[in-house]
Amino acid sequence: QVQLVESGGGLVQAGGSLTISCAVSGSTLGDYHIGWFRQAPGKDREFVAVISFGGGTTYYAHSVRGRFTISRDNPKNAVFLQMNNLKLEETAVYYCAAYRRESALIIPPDAATATTYTYWGQGTQVTVSS
């Protein structure tokens, strides 16, 4: 069992940067993969990035690759998403999510599919303005 709480959302201008955080609590966190998803109004929940909490391997959606960085701080039990060069269309509620891994490897498409994840935070609003 894990619990996730996002923080750090806010208002940022297009082209700007923002880092959001996910505090993770529970047992044996190294057995979990932690991902970020986002959901804009009227849109489906969209995969952003995932990290193996134990090993630190990462995988990104094509749309954010090269601009966003997912990272973890194991002693602090936290996962971060650094977002650079934000676009207007990336306004969304950003969710932190987790699932218990079957292996240490991150294998798409399962790791990029929302239904794979069994634990979810409440979300944090990121608004990109012009």
Buried (B, 14 or more C-beta within 10 A) or exposed (E): EBEBBBBBBEEBEBEEEBEBBBBBEBEEBEBBBBBBBBBBEEEEBBBBBBBBBBBEEBBBBEBBEEBBBBBBEEEEBBBBBEBBEBEEEBBBBBBBBBBEBEEEEBEEEBBBBBEBBEBBBEBBEBBBEE
